[in-house]
Amino acid sequence: RDQGGDQPFESRYEILGELGRGAMGVVFKARDKNLGRVVALKSLPDNLREHPTAVALFKREAQAAAALNHRNIVTLFDAGQEDGSYFISMELLEGKPLNAILDRVGQFSAHDVCLLGTQIAAGLQYAHDKRIVHRDIKTANLFFTRDKIVKIMDFGLAKTIEEVRKHSTMIGGTPYYMAPEQAAGGEIGPATDLYALGVTLHRLVTGTFPFTEGDLAYHHR
């Protein structure tokens, strides 16, 4: 392995630029040296390495997510670690996440929300049929491509981050979108994603959330 240089994962990936940053990590544009294709490479948060259970879960969830093959779900190519850092590589998309588009337009028409919602629901149905629950459906995890296709991102990652948060002061999920059973630490299932999808559609068509102040978990409950 090539241990030199300042960029992560140099032994397999050539970093071409940075695409974005968020709570789930940094996303790079990179070239896979083994396969010769350009991918989106997500470097996961460093606090993952502090939780052995989360590391094992990450690998298992990444394998499950890689088995998802649907036009409305981002294709995951690979997952692994190098020098203690964890990463996933996925198809490189052109377009913007829905939260970025929403920031610009304010809200979508009901007609457009129906078109977007149908695609998101199709992707979720496919995943749920394979017994995989996303756990963190929200506008930031929904990517709208230049071909007008909605792609659900970060399948398999939300469960890992949730495991890390159990051992810290952070709360899993995103409070504005969170189903009551998730906020209460209860059993998670397909209905959890459907609840978050409902909040997402509300956000897209109105430009705001159902609840924005006070005890959000109480209001959703």
Solvent accessible surface area in square Angstrom, and as a share of the most:
residue,aa,sasa,rsa
1,R,189,0.69
2,D,75,0.39
3,Q,118,0.52
4,G,42,0.40
5,G,64,0.62
6,D,151,0.78
7,Q,88,0.39
8,P,40,0.25
9,F,6,0.02
10,E,39,0.17
11,S,41,0.26
12,R,60,0.22
13,Y,0,0.00
14,E,70,0.31
15,I,28,0.14
16,L,84,0.42
17,G,31,0.30
18,E,88,0.39
19,L,92,0.46
20,G,28,0.27
21,R,178,0.65
22,G,51,0.49
23,A,88,0.68
24,M,25,0.11
25,G,11,0.11
26,V,27,0.15
27,V,29,0.16
28,F,25,0.10
29,K,75,0.32
30,A,0,0.00
31,R,88,0.32
32,D,3,0.01
33,K,91,0.38
34,N,106,0.55
35,L,107,0.53
36,G,51,0.49
37,R,93,0.34
38,V,64,0.37
39,V,1,0.00
40,A,8,0.06
41,L,0,0.00
42,K,17,0.07
43,S,22,0.14
44,L,4,0.02
45,P,31,0.19
46,D,96,0.50
47,N,53,0.27
48,L,1,0.00
49,R,114,0.41
50,E,122,0.55
51,H,28,0.13
52,P,111,0.70
53,T,82,0.47
54,A,0,0.00
55,V,21,0.12
56,A,62,0.48
57,L,15,0.07
58,F,3,0.01
59,K,94,0.40
60,R,142,0.52
61,E,21,0.09
62,A,8,0.06
63,Q,134,0.59
64,A,35,0.27
65,A,5,0.04
66,A,48,0.37
67,A,67,0.52
68,L,3,0.02
69,N,123,0.63
70,H,46,0.21
71,R,142,0.52
72,N,3,0.02
73,I,3,0.02
74,V,13,0.08
75,T,48,0.28
76,L,20,0.10
77,F,67,0.28
78,D,39,0.20
79,A,35,0.27
80,G,18,0.17
81,Q,71,0.31
82,E,12,0.06
83,D,96,0.50
84,G,24,0.23
85,S,25,0.16
86,Y,15,0.06
87,F,14,0.06
88,I,10,0.05
89,S,1,0.01
90,M,15,0.07
91,E,36,0.16
92,L,59,0.29
93,L,36,0.18
94,E,105,0.47
95,G,33,0.31
96,K,103,0.44
97,P,36,0.23
98,L,0,0.00
99,N,50,0.26
100,A,38,0.29
101,I,18,0.09
102,L,5,0.03
103,D,113,0.58
104,R,165,0.60
105,V,69,0.40
106,G,42,0.40
107,Q,102,0.45
108,F,31,0.13
109,S,62,0.40
110,A,65,0.51
111,H,124,0.55
112,D,60,0.31
113,V,12,0.07
114,C,87,0.52
115,L,97,0.48
116,L,10,0.05
117,G,8,0.08
118,T,95,0.55
119,Q,35,0.16
120,I,0,0.00
121,A,40,0.31
122,A,40,0.31
123,G,0,0.00
124,L,1,0.00
125,Q,106,0.47
126,Y,50,0.19
127,A,0,0.00
128,H,25,0.11
129,D,100,0.52
130,K,97,0.41
131,R,223,0.81
132,I,23,0.12
133,V,30,0.17
134,H,1,0.00
135,R,41,0.15
136,D,10,0.05
137,I,1,0.00
138,K,42,0.18
139,T,5,0.03
140,A,37,0.29
141,N,8,0.04
142,L,0,0.00
143,F,24,0.10
144,F,52,0.22
145,T,13,0.08
146,R,182,0.67
147,D,114,0.59
148,K,147,0.62
149,I,36,0.18
150,V,0,0.00
151,K,25,0.10
152,I,1,0.00
153,M,38,0.17
154,D,12,0.06
155,F,18,0.07
156,G,6,0.06
157,L,4,0.02
158,A,7,0.06
159,K,60,0.26
160,T,0,0.00
161,I,11,0.06
162,E,29,0.13
163,E,27,0.12
164,V,3,0.02
165,R,35,0.13
166,K,143,0.61
167,H,109,0.49
168,S,54,0.35
169,T,139,0.81
170,M,99,0.44
171,I,127,0.65
172,G,16,0.15
173,G,14,0.13
174,T,30,0.17
175,P,60,0.38
176,Y,77,0.29
177,Y,12,0.05
178,M,12,0.05
179,A,1,0.01
180,P,34,0.21
181,E,59,0.26
182,Q,22,0.10
183,A,40,0.31
184,A,80,0.62
185,G,68,0.65
186,G,38,0.37
187,E,159,0.71
188,I,36,0.18
189,G,19,0.19
190,P,65,0.41
191,A,69,0.53
192,T,2,0.01
193,D,1,0.00
194,L,96,0.48
195,Y,73,0.28
196,A,8,0.06
197,L,16,0.08
198,G,38,0.36
199,V,9,0.05
200,T,0,0.00
201,L,53,0.27
202,H,65,0.29
203,R,45,0.16
204,L,0,0.00
205,V,50,0.29
206,T,58,0.34
207,G,23,0.22
208,T,63,0.37
209,F,35,0.15
210,P,48,0.30
211,F,72,0.30
212,T,70,0.41
213,E,138,0.62
214,G,68,0.66
215,D,88,0.46
216,L,27,0.13
217,A,35,0.27
218,Y,134,0.51
219,H,78,0.35
220,H,16,0.07
221,R,168,0.61
